[in-house]
Amino acid sequence: MRYTNIMAGKFLARPNRFIAHVEIAGREEIVHVKNTGRCKELLLPGATVYVQHFPEGKRKTKYDLIAVEKQNLLINMDSQAPNKVVQEWLMEQEPFGKITYLKPECKHGDSRFDFYLETEAKKMFIEVKGVTLEEKGVVMFPDAPTERGVKHVQELCHCLEQGYEAAIVFVVQMSGMRYFTPNRRTHAAFAEALERAEACGVGMLALSCEVTPESLAINGEIPIHLAG
């Protein structure tokens, strides 16, 4: 996926989950933060960030926060981007076979999954999680407790019981990482739910991305270590 009208800026502050103050072209601007996660290790005063400019339209702000530099690493922070790049990947790469039907945001049981797809051989639900938390080349999810995430993982197991296939895809919004592991320190229940899901047959993928200020694209798979 690609962005237009990208500008560089300097992060100043984040007064709440939804907005940030960023210096852009010498002026302090209010920027919409599309990622409501904590991101405390990313949004540090003085960090270089990249924003998308919307000069026209009835918006509360004219900018969206897209990416941030963390030392030598560029991390996409757009929480809407993982679903978009997974849809591109599903249609272009066909990792589960030739798709005959694809429905985003599909409700099933008590959950709404990111994708439902059909091929000639399978019917499958897919849940997508964006990953922005990194430590020493290891990426983790979540960066804050997520009961909703636990529920989604449990519901994927129920899908298997009903005869569907199911998978969870972790979109690593950066490149060059060693492996993915659940963030047990932050939410042990999510890590335990993943272990149970693997045991019952839920597929799991961690997909690395090539990131530029103007684009995000899946470029490969990295290992998953559920035990850390």
Residue frames as a rotation matrix with the C-alpha (Angstrom) as fourth column:
MET 1
0.579 0.815 0.000 0.00
0.815 -0.579 0.000 0.00
0.000 0.000 -1.000 0.00
ARG 2
-0.501 -0.758 0.418 1.11
0.773 -0.609 -0.177 3.56
0.389 0.235 0.891 -0.68
TYR 3
0.262 0.488 -0.833 0.57
0.755 -0.641 -0.138 6.95
-0.601 -0.592 -0.536 0.93
THR 4
0.130 -0.197 0.972 0.51
0.750 -0.622 -0.226 10.37
0.649 0.758 0.067 -0.70
ASN 5
0.434 0.058 0.899 1.50
-0.167 -0.976 0.143 13.81
0.885 -0.212 -0.414 0.63
ILE 6
0.655 -0.290 -0.698 3.99
0.730 0.482 0.484 12.51
0.196 -0.826 0.528 3.21
MET 7
0.465 -0.510 0.724 5.96
-0.317 -0.859 -0.401 15.06
0.827 -0.043 -0.561 5.24
ALA 8
-0.185 -0.614 -0.768 8.65
0.684 0.481 -0.549 14.68
0.706 -0.626 0.330 7.90
GLY 9
0.497 0.334 0.801 8.27
-0.308 -0.795 0.523 16.21
0.811 -0.506 -0.292 11.34
LYS 10
-0.711 -0.698 -0.085 9.58
-0.099 0.220 -0.971 16.19
0.696 -0.681 -0.225 14.89
PHE 11
0.184 0.801 -0.570 7.46
0.560 0.391 0.730 14.60
0.808 -0.454 -0.376 17.60
LEU 12
-0.455 -0.283 0.845 6.81
-0.396 -0.785 -0.476 16.90
0.798 -0.551 0.245 20.55
ALA 13
-0.821 0.257 0.510 4.08
-0.471 0.201 -0.859 15.40
-0.323 -0.945 -0.044 22.78
ARG 14
-0.610 0.698 -0.375 1.03
0.130 0.555 0.822 13.14
0.782 0.452 -0.429 22.91
PRO 15
-0.700 0.323 0.637 -1.59
-0.692 -0.530 -0.491 14.66
0.179 -0.784 0.594 25.21
ASN 16
0.144 0.717 0.682 -4.00
-0.679 0.573 -0.459 11.74
-0.720 -0.397 0.569 24.68
ARG 17
-0.115 -0.208 0.971 -4.37
0.263 0.936 0.232 8.52
-0.958 0.282 -0.053 22.67
PHE 18
0.492 0.575 0.653 -5.78
0.730 0.137 -0.670 10.23
-0.475 0.806 -0.353 19.61
ILE 19
0.940 -0.150 0.305 -3.62
0.079 -0.776 -0.626 13.28
0.330 0.613 -0.718 18.94
ALA 20
0.205 -0.929 -0.310 0.03
0.929 0.085 0.359 14.31
-0.307 -0.361 0.880 18.96
HIS 21
0.865 -0.106 -0.490 1.83
-0.175 -0.980 -0.097 17.62
-0.470 0.170 -0.866 18.70
VAL 22
0.292 -0.738 0.608 4.39
0.858 0.483 0.175 17.54
-0.423 0.471 0.775 15.91
GLU 23
0.121 -0.350 -0.929 6.68
-0.239 -0.919 0.315 20.24
-0.963 0.184 -0.195 14.54
ILE 24
0.212 0.033 0.977 6.21
0.860 0.468 -0.203 20.33
-0.464 0.883 0.071 10.76
ALA 25
0.048 -0.285 0.957 8.03
0.797 -0.567 -0.209 22.85
0.603 0.773 0.199 8.57
GLY 26
-0.797 -0.553 0.243 8.85
0.284 -0.698 -0.657 24.94
0.533 -0.455 0.713 11.64
ARG 27
-0.331 0.764 0.555 5.27
-0.783 -0.550 0.291 25.05
0.527 -0.338 0.780 13.00
GLU 28
-0.925 0.115 0.363 3.65
-0.179 0.711 -0.680 23.05
-0.337 -0.694 -0.637 15.79
GLU 29
-0.400 0.795 -0.456 0.71
-0.724 0.030 0.689 21.11
0.561 0.606 0.563 14.37
ILE 30
-0.137 0.470 0.872 -1.95
-0.723 0.554 -0.412 18.82
-0.677 -0.687 0.264 15.86
VAL 31
-0.556 -0.196 -0.808 -1.75
-0.739 0.561 0.373 15.37
0.380 0.805 -0.456 14.26
HIS 32
0.583 0.789 0.196 -4.22
-0.810 0.544 0.219 12.50
0.066 -0.287 0.956 14.42
VAL 33
-0.601 -0.739 0.305 -2.62
-0.770 0.637 0.027 9.33
-0.214 -0.218 -0.952 15.87
LYS 34
0.148 0.695 -0.704 -4.06
-0.851 0.452 0.267 6.32
0.504 0.559 0.658 14.02
ASN 35
-0.183 -0.268 -0.946 -2.66
0.239 0.921 -0.307 3.90
0.954 -0.283 -0.104 16.58
THR 36
0.518 0.490 0.701 -4.32
-0.518 -0.472 0.713 3.98
0.680 -0.733 0.009 20.02
GLY 37
0.579 -0.409 -0.705 -1.70
0.638 0.766 0.080 1.66
0.507 -0.497 0.704 21.55
ARG 38
0.770 -0.285 -0.571 0.71
0.398 -0.486 0.779 3.01
-0.499 -0.826 -0.260 24.16
CYS 39
0.637 -0.538 0.552 3.74
0.603 -0.100 -0.792 3.25
0.481 0.837 0.261 21.81
LYS 40
0.964 -0.227 -0.139 5.72
-0.056 -0.684 0.728 4.84
-0.261 -0.694 -0.671 24.64
GLU 41
0.178 -0.959 0.220 9.00
0.405 0.275 0.872 3.45
-0.897 -0.066 0.437 23.33
LEU 42
-0.108 -0.151 0.983 8.35
0.994 -0.012 0.107 5.04
-0.004 0.988 0.152 19.92
LEU 43
0.472 0.410 0.780 6.80
0.487 -0.859 0.156 8.43
0.735 0.306 -0.605 20.51
LEU 44
0.164 -0.569 -0.806 9.66
0.929 -0.185 0.319 10.13
-0.331 -0.801 0.498 22.32
PRO 45
0.820 0.137 -0.555 10.24
0.060 -0.986 -0.154 13.89
-0.569 0.093 -0.817 22.27
GLY 46
0.050 -0.821 -0.568 12.47
-0.697 -0.436 0.569 14.77
-0.715 0.367 -0.595 19.33
ALA 47
-0.309 -0.147 0.940 11.79
0.342 0.905 0.254 11.57
-0.887 0.399 -0.230 17.36
THR 48
-0.801 0.041 -0.597 11.52
-0.553 -0.433 0.712 11.95
-0.230 0.900 0.369 13.60
VAL 49
-0.241 0.803 0.546 8.02
0.275 0.596 -0.755 11.07
-0.931 -0.032 -0.364 12.43
TYR 50
-0.998 0.029 0.048 6.28
0.042 -0.196 0.980 11.00
0.038 0.980 0.194 9.07
VAL 51
-0.368 0.915 -0.168 2.79
0.081 -0.149 -0.986 12.37
-0.926 -0.376 -0.020 8.62
GLN 52
-0.544 0.321 0.775 0.26
0.837 0.147 0.527 12.33
0.056 0.936 -0.349 5.82
HIS 53
-0.846 0.164 -0.507 -1.05
-0.039 -0.968 -0.249 15.77
-0.531 -0.191 0.825 4.90
PHE 54
-0.249 0.850 0.465 -4.72
0.968 0.238 0.084 16.31
-0.039 0.471 -0.881 4.00
PRO 55
-0.963 -0.250 -0.106 -4.92
0.249 -0.968 0.017 19.94
-0.107 -0.010 0.994 2.85
GLU 56
-0.562 0.827 0.016 -8.61
-0.620 -0.434 0.653 19.69
0.547 0.357 0.757 1.93
GLY 57
-0.249 0.584 -0.773 -11.68
0.318 0.803 0.504 18.20
0.915 -0.120 -0.386 3.58
LYS 58
0.359 0.508 0.783 -13.69
-0.611 -0.506 0.609 18.53
0.705 -0.697 0.129 6.77
ARG 59
0.217 -0.410 -0.886 -11.23
0.581 0.784 -0.220 17.04
0.784 -0.467 0.408 9.22
LYS 60
0.971 0.069 -0.230 -10.41
0.236 -0.450 0.861 18.02
-0.044 -0.890 -0.453 12.78
THR 61
0.212 -0.951 -0.223 -6.72
-0.135 -0.254 0.958 17.82
-0.968 -0.173 -0.182 11.86
LYS 62
0.705 -0.008 -0.709 -4.90
-0.698 -0.186 -0.692 18.09
-0.126 0.983 -0.137 8.56
TYR 63
-0.235 -0.897 -0.376 -2.39
-0.854 0.375 -0.361 15.35
0.465 0.236 -0.854 9.39
ASP 64
0.944 0.331 -0.010 -2.26
-0.290 0.842 0.454 11.63
0.159 -0.425 0.891 10.22
LEU 65
0.086 -0.928 0.362 0.75
-0.902 0.082 0.425 10.06
-0.424 -0.363 -0.830 11.93
ILE 66
0.762 0.201 -0.615 2.06
-0.561 0.679 -0.473 7.27
0.323 0.706 0.631 9.68
ALA 67
0.603 -0.645 -0.469 5.59
0.524 0.764 -0.377 6.24
0.602 -0.018 0.799 10.74
VAL 68
0.891 -0.367 0.265 8.34
-0.446 -0.605 0.660 6.93
-0.082 -0.707 -0.703 13.25
GLU 69
0.248 -0.891 -0.379 12.10
-0.222 0.328 -0.918 6.46
0.943 0.312 -0.116 13.32
LYS 70
0.949 -0.086 0.303 13.47
-0.276 0.236 0.932 4.45
-0.151 -0.968 0.200 16.25
GLN 71
0.083 -0.991 0.106 17.25
-0.152 0.092 0.984 4.70
-0.985 -0.098 -0.143 16.03
ASN 72
-0.776 -0.446 -0.446 18.02
-0.489 -0.022 0.872 3.05
-0.399 0.895 -0.201 12.66
LEU 73
-0.762 0.564 0.317 14.59
0.607 0.793 0.049 1.44
-0.224 0.230 -0.947 12.36
LEU 74
-0.792 0.606 -0.074 11.59
-0.588 -0.725 0.358 2.85
0.163 0.327 0.931 10.50
ILE 75
-0.839 0.543 0.041 8.28
0.452 0.736 -0.503 1.65
-0.303 -0.404 -0.863 11.98
ASN 76
-0.608 0.750 0.261 4.88
-0.077 -0.383 0.921 2.09
0.790 0.539 0.291 10.40
MET 77
-0.972 0.232 -0.049 2.36
0.052 0.008 -0.999 3.07
-0.231 -0.973 -0.020 13.11
ASP 78
-0.490 0.832 -0.260 -0.83
-0.843 -0.376 0.385 3.14
0.222 0.408 0.886 11.04
SER 79
-0.632 0.250 0.734 -3.22
-0.350 0.753 -0.558 0.70
-0.692 -0.609 -0.388 12.75
GLN 80
0.531 0.840 -0.113 -5.34
-0.455 0.170 -0.874 0.48
-0.715 0.515 0.472 9.58
ALA 81
0.068 -0.604 -0.794 -2.37
-0.998 -0.052 -0.047 -0.55
-0.013 0.795 -0.606 7.42
PRO 82
-0.721 -0.429 0.544 -2.02
-0.457 0.885 0.093 -4.24
-0.522 -0.181 -0.834 8.50
ASN 83
0.087 0.824 0.559 -5.44
0.179 0.540 -0.823 -5.20
-0.980 0.172 -0.100 7.15
LYS 84
0.724 0.186 -0.664 -4.77
-0.532 -0.462 -0.710 -3.36
-0.439 0.867 -0.236 3.90
VAL 85
-0.189 -0.871 -0.453 -1.42
-0.982 0.164 0.095 -5.05
-0.009 0.463 -0.886 3.26
VAL 86
-0.631 0.037 0.775 -2.81
-0.179 0.965 -0.192 -8.47
-0.755 -0.260 -0.602 4.23
GLN 87
0.501 0.856 0.125 -5.63
-0.006 0.148 -0.989 -8.05
-0.865 0.495 0.079 1.72
GLU 88
0.503 -0.420 -0.755 -3.08
-0.861 -0.321 -0.394 -7.15
-0.077 0.849 -0.523 -0.96
TRP 89
-0.567 -0.793 0.225 -0.97
-0.793 0.599 0.114 -10.15
-0.225 -0.113 -0.968 0.06
LEU 90
-0.232 0.574 0.786 -3.95
-0.045 0.800 -0.598 -12.53
-0.972 -0.174 -0.160 -0.02
MET 91
0.759 0.631 -0.158 -5.00
-0.139 -0.079 -0.987 -11.41
-0.636 0.771 0.028 -3.48
GLU 92
0.531 -0.615 -0.583 -1.53
-0.840 -0.296 -0.454 -11.17
0.107 0.731 -0.673 -5.05
GLN 93
-0.517 -0.852 0.088 0.35
-0.852 0.501 -0.153 -14.05
0.086 -0.155 -0.984 -3.37
GLU 94
0.439 0.807 -0.395 -2.59
-0.694 0.584 0.422 -16.43
0.571 0.089 0.816 -2.71
PRO 95
-0.540 -0.786 0.301 -0.77
-0.791 0.351 -0.501 -18.08
0.288 -0.508 -0.812 0.26
PHE 96
-0.463 0.441 0.769 -3.77
-0.425 0.650 -0.629 -20.28
-0.778 -0.618 -0.113 1.07
GLY 97
-0.501 0.266 0.823 -4.67
0.719 0.657 0.225 -21.09
-0.481 0.705 -0.521 -2.52
LYS 98
-0.871 0.207 0.446 -6.62
0.235 -0.622 0.747 -19.35
0.432 0.755 0.493 -5.27
ILE 99
-0.775 0.580 -0.252 -9.32
0.088 -0.296 -0.951 -17.27
-0.626 -0.759 0.178 -3.60
THR 100
-0.630 0.658 0.412 -12.84
0.647 0.151 0.748 -17.62
0.430 0.737 -0.521 -4.93
TYR 101
0.519 0.789 0.328 -14.44
0.377 -0.556 0.740 -15.41
0.767 -0.260 -0.586 -2.27
LEU 102
-0.593 -0.709 -0.381 -13.01
0.709 -0.236 -0.664 -12.86
0.381 -0.664 0.643 0.16
LYS 103
0.492 0.783 0.381 -14.97
0.384 -0.587 0.712 -10.84
0.781 -0.205 -0.589 2.71
PRO 104
-0.697 -0.691 0.194 -13.27
0.156 -0.410 -0.899 -8.33
0.700 -0.596 0.393 5.04
GLU 105
-0.807 0.334 0.487 -14.77
-0.590 -0.477 -0.651 -7.64
0.015 -0.813 0.582 8.47
CYS 106
-0.270 0.685 -0.677 -16.83
-0.283 0.615 0.736 -10.81
0.920 0.390 0.028 8.61
LYS 107
-0.185 0.314 0.931 -19.03
-0.983 -0.073 -0.171 -11.46
0.014 -0.947 0.322 11.65
HIS 108
-0.048 0.175 -0.983 -19.15
-0.175 0.968 0.181 -15.02
0.983 0.180 -0.016 12.94
GLY 109
-0.031 0.113 -0.993 -20.47
0.874 0.485 0.028 -16.11
0.485 -0.867 -0.113 16.31
ASP 110
0.746 0.289 -0.600 -19.68
0.612 -0.652 0.448 -13.45
-0.261 -0.702 -0.663 18.89
SER 111
-0.098 -0.878 -0.468 -16.73
0.318 -0.473 0.822 -11.98
-0.943 -0.068 0.325 16.98
ARG 112
0.959 0.194 -0.205 -16.01
-0.120 -0.378 -0.918 -9.99
-0.256 0.905 -0.340 13.87
PHE 113
0.260 -0.902 0.344 -12.93
0.589 0.431 0.684 -11.36
-0.765 0.024 0.643 12.11
ASP 114
-0.189 -0.433 -0.881 -10.75
-0.331 -0.817 0.472 -9.35
-0.924 0.381 0.011 9.77
PHE 115
-0.430 0.031 -0.902 -11.20
-0.900 0.059 0.431 -11.74
0.066 0.998 0.002 6.82
TYR 116
0.197 0.404 0.893 -13.23
-0.170 0.911 -0.375 -14.70
-0.966 -0.078 0.248 5.69
LEU 117
-0.256 -0.310 -0.916 -12.05
-0.944 -0.125 0.306 -16.43
-0.210 0.942 -0.260 2.54
GLU 118
0.594 0.402 0.697 -12.95
-0.175 0.910 -0.377 -19.40
-0.785 0.102 0.611 0.43
THR 119
-0.497 -0.624 -0.603 -10.86
-0.826 0.127 0.550 -21.41
-0.266 0.771 -0.578 -2.00
GLU 120
0.075 0.516 -0.853 -11.81
-0.696 0.640 0.326 -24.59
0.714 0.569 0.407 -3.82
ALA 121
-0.232 -0.304 -0.924 -10.41
0.247 0.900 -0.358 -26.56
0.941 -0.311 -0.134 -0.88
LYS 122
-0.579 -0.117 -0.807 -11.15
0.806 0.066 -0.588 -24.53
0.122 -0.991 0.056 2.26
LYS 123
0.465 0.637 0.615 -13.26
0.289 -0.766 0.574 -22.01
0.837 -0.089 -0.540 4.12
MET 124
-0.179 -0.799 -0.574 -11.18
0.913 0.083 -0.400 -19.90
0.367 -0.595 0.715 6.48
PHE 125
0.933 0.348 0.097 -11.31
0.269 -0.848 0.457 -17.09
0.241 -0.400 -0.884 9.03
ILE 126
-0.090 -0.995 0.045 -8.28
0.810 -0.100 -0.577 -14.85
0.579 -0.015 0.815 9.52
GLU 127
0.909 0.237 -0.342 -7.56
0.401 -0.719 0.567 -12.41
-0.112 -0.653 -0.749 12.32
VAL 128
0.221 -0.826 0.518 -4.86
0.575 -0.319 -0.753 -9.74
0.788 0.464 0.405 11.76
LYS 129
0.814 -0.065 -0.577 -2.77
0.489 -0.458 0.742 -8.02
-0.312 -0.887 -0.341 14.44
GLY 130
0.652 -0.611 0.450 -0.37
0.022 -0.578 -0.816 -5.17
0.758 0.541 -0.364 13.77
VAL 131
0.639 -0.538 -0.549 2.96
0.760 0.334 0.557 -5.32
-0.116 -0.774 0.623 15.62
THR 132
0.658 -0.413 0.630 5.01
-0.012 -0.842 -0.539 -2.20
0.753 0.348 -0.559 16.45
LEU 133
0.803 -0.343 0.487 6.74
-0.563 -0.169 0.809 -3.21
-0.195 -0.924 -0.329 19.71
GLU 134
0.665 -0.666 -0.338 10.41
0.126 0.546 -0.829 -4.17
0.737 0.508 0.446 19.29
GLU 135
0.738 -0.549 0.391 13.25
-0.588 -0.239 0.773 -5.00
-0.331 -0.801 -0.499 21.68
LYS 136
-0.182 -0.959 0.218 16.69
-0.642 0.284 0.712 -6.04
-0.745 -0.010 -0.667 20.43
GLY 137
-0.730 -0.130 -0.671 15.37
-0.672 0.315 0.671 -7.41
0.124 0.940 -0.317 17.16
VAL 138
-0.828 0.549 -0.118 12.47
0.561 0.816 -0.141 -9.28
0.019 -0.183 -0.983 18.77
VAL 139
-0.693 0.663 0.283 8.91
-0.480 -0.717 0.505 -8.09
0.538 0.215 0.815 18.06
MET 140
-0.900 0.359 -0.248 6.01
0.422 0.572 -0.703 -8.58
-0.111 -0.737 -0.667 20.46
PHE 141
-0.430 0.855 0.290 2.25
-0.434 -0.478 0.764 -8.20
0.791 0.203 0.577 20.72
PRO 142
0.605 0.521 0.602 0.38
0.607 -0.791 0.074 -6.71
0.515 0.321 -0.795 22.50
ASP 143
-0.547 -0.767 0.334 1.88
0.334 -0.566 -0.754 -3.51
0.767 -0.301 0.566 23.91
ALA 144
-0.632 0.440 0.638 -1.10
-0.771 -0.443 -0.459 -3.21
0.081 -0.782 0.619 26.30
PRO 145
-0.757 0.383 0.530 -3.51
0.059 0.847 -0.528 -5.79
-0.651 -0.368 -0.664 27.76
THR 146
-0.625 0.526 -0.577 -6.10
-0.768 -0.279 0.577 -6.87
0.143 0.803 0.578 25.19
GLU 147
-0.457 0.566 0.686 -9.10
-0.205 0.683 -0.701 -8.86
-0.865 -0.461 -0.197 26.36
ARG 148
0.555 0.646 -0.524 -10.54
-0.630 -0.085 -0.772 -8.35
-0.543 0.759 0.360 22.89
GLY 149
-0.077 -0.691 -0.719 -7.47
-0.945 0.281 -0.169 -10.06
0.318 0.666 -0.674 21.43
VAL 150
-0.847 -0.175 0.501 -7.88
-0.401 0.830 -0.388 -13.03
-0.348 -0.529 -0.774 23.78
LYS 151
0.055 0.969 0.241 -11.52
-0.279 0.247 -0.928 -13.33
-0.959 -0.017 0.284 22.74
HIS 152
0.480 0.082 -0.874 -10.61
-0.871 -0.078 -0.485 -13.33
-0.108 0.994 0.034 19.05
VAL 153
-0.576 -0.761 -0.299 -8.05
-0.771 0.627 -0.110 -16.10
0.271 0.168 -0.948 19.56
GLN 154
-0.694 0.384 0.609 -10.58
-0.207 0.704 -0.680 -18.20
-0.690 -0.598 -0.409 21.49
GLU 155
0.366 0.902 -0.227 -13.20
-0.466 -0.033 -0.884 -17.68
-0.805 0.429 0.409 18.79
LEU 156
0.002 -0.440 -0.898 -10.76
-0.984 0.159 -0.080 -18.91
0.178 0.884 -0.433 16.14
CYS 157
-0.926 -0.290 0.242 -10.63
-0.350 0.900 -0.259 -22.20
-0.142 -0.324 -0.935 18.02
HIS 158
-0.192 0.941 0.277 -14.42
-0.114 0.259 -0.959 -22.35
-0.975 -0.216 0.058 17.92
CYS 159
0.322 0.257 -0.911 -14.29
-0.894 -0.233 -0.382 -21.85
-0.311 0.938 0.154 14.15
LEU 160
-0.653 -0.623 -0.431 -12.15
-0.713 0.697 0.072 -24.99
0.255 0.354 -0.900 13.86
GLU 161
-0.792 0.398 0.463 -14.72
-0.055 0.708 -0.704 -26.93
-0.608 -0.583 -0.539 15.88
GLN 162
0.235 0.949 -0.211 -17.34
-0.257 -0.149 -0.955 -25.86
-0.938 0.278 0.208 13.34
GLY 163
0.483 -0.063 0.874 -15.35
0.652 0.692 -0.310 -27.20
-0.585 0.719 0.375 10.39
TYR 164
0.976 -0.203 0.084 -13.63
-0.100 -0.752 -0.651 -24.02
0.195 0.627 -0.754 9.22
GLU 165
0.096 -0.981 -0.170 -9.92
0.918 0.153 -0.365 -23.36
0.384 -0.121 0.915 9.01
ALA 166
0.974 0.227 -0.023 -8.53
0.210 -0.854 0.475 -20.47
0.088 -0.468 -0.880 11.03
ALA 167
0.027 -0.999 0.031 -5.36
0.916 0.013 -0.400 -18.41
0.399 0.039 0.916 11.24
ILE 168
0.851 0.066 -0.521 -3.95
0.304 -0.871 0.387 -15.40
-0.428 -0.487 -0.761 13.03
VAL 169
0.328 -0.720 0.612 -1.54
0.809 -0.120 -0.575 -13.17
0.487 0.684 0.543 11.12
PHE 170
0.516 -0.289 -0.806 0.85
0.501 -0.662 0.558 -10.83
-0.694 -0.692 -0.197 12.91
VAL 171
0.678 -0.271 0.684 1.89
0.558 -0.417 -0.718 -8.02
0.479 0.868 -0.131 10.59
VAL 172
0.186 -0.737 -0.650 5.30
0.818 -0.251 0.518 -6.79
-0.545 -0.628 0.556 11.76
GLN 173
0.914 0.352 0.203 5.30
0.405 -0.747 -0.528 -3.14
-0.034 0.565 -0.825 10.70
MET 174
0.469 -0.865 -0.177 9.08
-0.779 -0.500 0.378 -3.04
-0.416 -0.039 -0.909 10.26
SER 175
0.819 -0.237 -0.523 11.81
-0.220 0.712 -0.666 -5.18
0.531 0.661 0.531 8.69
GLY 176
-0.058 -0.994 -0.096 14.91
-0.398 0.112 -0.911 -7.07
0.916 -0.014 -0.402 9.76
MET 177
0.245 0.217 0.945 13.48
-0.968 0.002 0.250 -8.67
0.052 -0.976 0.211 12.91
ARG 178
-0.769 -0.639 0.006 14.72
-0.634 0.761 -0.139 -11.97
0.084 -0.111 -0.990 14.39
TYR 179
-0.716 0.597 -0.362 11.41
0.502 0.801 0.328 -13.45
0.485 0.053 -0.873 15.54
PHE 180
-0.187 0.764 0.618 7.98
-0.575 -0.595 0.562 -12.72
0.797 -0.250 0.550 16.99
THR 181
-0.730 0.067 -0.680 6.85
0.515 0.708 -0.483 -13.69
0.450 -0.703 -0.551 20.48
PRO 182
0.400 0.899 0.180 3.73
0.471 -0.370 0.801 -12.81
0.786 -0.236 -0.571 22.51
ASN 183
-0.379 -0.507 0.774 4.30
-0.329 -0.708 -0.625 -10.12
0.865 -0.492 0.102 25.12
ARG 184
0.039 0.374 -0.926 3.87
0.606 0.728 0.320 -12.30
0.794 -0.574 -0.198 28.17
ARG 185
-0.790 -0.401 -0.464 5.04
0.609 -0.433 -0.664 -9.57
0.065 -0.807 0.587 30.55
THR 186
-0.890 0.453 0.055 2.23
-0.448 -0.890 0.081 -7.27
0.085 0.047 0.995 29.49
HIS 187
0.141 0.986 0.086 -0.58
-0.986 0.148 -0.081 -9.79
-0.093 -0.073 0.993 29.01
ALA 188
-0.775 -0.499 0.388 0.12
-0.514 0.855 0.071 -13.39
-0.367 -0.144 -0.919 30.00
ALA 189
-0.015 0.862 0.507 -3.46
-0.058 0.506 -0.861 -14.40
-0.998 -0.042 0.042 29.18
PHE 190
0.660 0.213 -0.721 -2.95
-0.689 -0.212 -0.693 -13.52
-0.301 0.954 0.007 25.52
ALA 191
-0.352 -0.871 -0.343 0.24
-0.924 0.381 -0.021 -15.60
0.149 0.310 -0.939 25.35
GLU 192
-0.713 0.143 0.686 -1.57
-0.242 0.869 -0.432 -18.53
-0.658 -0.474 -0.585 26.97
ALA 193
0.407 0.913 -0.041 -4.47
-0.280 0.081 -0.957 -18.16
-0.870 0.401 0.288 24.54
LEU 194
0.332 -0.368 -0.869 -2.05
-0.942 -0.075 -0.328 -18.37
0.056 0.927 -0.372 21.62
GLU 195
-0.748 -0.642 0.168 -0.53
-0.657 0.751 -0.057 -21.56
-0.090 -0.153 -0.984 23.01
ARG 196
-0.318 0.725 0.611 -3.98
-0.030 0.636 -0.771 -23.14
-0.948 -0.263 -0.180 23.34
ALA 197
0.594 0.563 -0.574 -4.88
-0.545 -0.243 -0.803 -22.00
-0.592 0.790 0.162 19.83
GLU 198
-0.186 -0.739 -0.648 -1.75
-0.971 0.238 0.007 -23.56
0.148 0.631 -0.762 18.37
ALA 199
-0.836 -0.132 0.533 -2.57
-0.324 0.902 -0.286 -26.81
-0.442 -0.412 -0.797 20.16
CYS 200
0.013 0.928 0.373 -6.07
0.092 0.370 -0.924 -26.87
-0.996 0.046 -0.081 18.69
GLY 201
-0.090 -0.165 0.982 -4.79
0.877 0.455 0.157 -26.21
-0.472 0.875 0.104 15.16
VAL 202
0.891 0.345 -0.295 -5.06
0.200 -0.881 -0.429 -22.47
-0.408 0.323 -0.854 14.53
GLY 203
0.335 -0.785 0.521 -2.46
0.890 0.082 -0.449 -21.42
0.310 0.614 0.726 11.97
MET 204
0.755 -0.153 -0.638 -0.05
0.258 -0.825 0.503 -18.60
-0.603 -0.545 -0.583 12.88
LEU 205
0.286 -0.663 0.692 2.12
0.889 -0.086 -0.450 -16.39
0.358 0.744 0.564 10.71
ALA 206
0.434 -0.251 -0.865 4.37
0.323 -0.853 0.409 -13.44
-0.841 -0.457 -0.290 11.48
LEU 207
0.500 -0.133 0.856 4.92
0.861 -0.030 -0.508 -11.39
0.093 0.991 0.099 8.34
SER 208
-0.280 -0.706 -0.650 7.72
0.614 -0.653 0.444 -8.86
-0.738 -0.275 0.616 8.00
CYS 209
0.779 0.582 0.236 7.19
0.570 -0.499 -0.653 -5.65
-0.262 0.642 -0.720 6.05
GLU 210
-0.466 -0.784 0.411 9.30
0.871 -0.489 0.056 -3.37
0.157 0.384 0.910 3.91
VAL 211
0.515 0.637 -0.574 8.65
0.766 -0.642 -0.024 0.13
-0.384 -0.427 -0.819 5.24
THR 212
-0.644 -0.578 0.500 9.26
0.678 -0.735 0.024 3.51
0.354 0.354 0.866 3.69
PRO 213
-0.833 0.373 -0.408 7.65
-0.001 -0.740 -0.673 6.82
-0.553 -0.560 0.617 4.69
GLU 214
-0.439 0.654 -0.617 5.36
-0.884 -0.438 0.164 6.45
-0.163 0.617 0.770 1.66
SER 215
0.135 0.473 -0.871 4.64
-0.689 0.676 0.260 2.71
0.712 0.565 0.417 1.63
LEU 216
-0.227 -0.156 0.961 4.18
-0.796 0.598 -0.091 -0.58
-0.561 -0.786 -0.260 3.44
ALA 217
0.385 0.322 -0.865 4.44
-0.800 0.583 -0.140 -4.03
0.459 0.746 0.482 1.85
ILE 218
0.752 -0.098 0.652 4.78
-0.346 0.782 0.517 -7.59
-0.560 -0.615 0.555 3.15
ASN 219
0.375 -0.706 -0.600 8.20
-0.863 -0.031 -0.504 -8.95
0.337 0.707 -0.622 2.21
GLY 220
-0.389 -0.535 -0.750 8.56
-0.268 0.845 -0.463 -12.26
0.881 0.021 -0.472 4.04
GLU 221
0.758 0.626 -0.183 7.92
-0.093 0.382 0.920 -14.39
0.646 -0.680 0.348 7.09
ILE 222
-0.339 -0.838 0.428 9.79
-0.692 -0.085 -0.716 -14.54
0.637 -0.539 -0.551 10.41
PRO 223
-0.575 0.091 -0.813 9.73
0.358 0.922 -0.150 -17.30
0.735 -0.377 -0.563 13.06
ILE 224
0.319 0.686 0.654 7.22
-0.588 -0.399 0.704 -17.35
0.744 -0.609 0.276 15.90
HIS 225
-0.691 -0.502 -0.520 8.43
0.172 0.584 -0.793 -18.36
0.702 -0.637 -0.317 19.38
LEU 226
0.331 0.929 0.166 5.39
-0.008 -0.173 0.985 -18.78
0.944 -0.327 -0.050 21.59
ALA 227
0.625 -0.129 -0.770 7.50
0.749 0.378 0.544 -19.60
0.221 -0.917 0.333 24.63
GLY 228
0.941 -0.272 -0.203 9.58
-0.187 -0.915 0.356 -16.43
-0.283 -0.297 -0.912 24.27
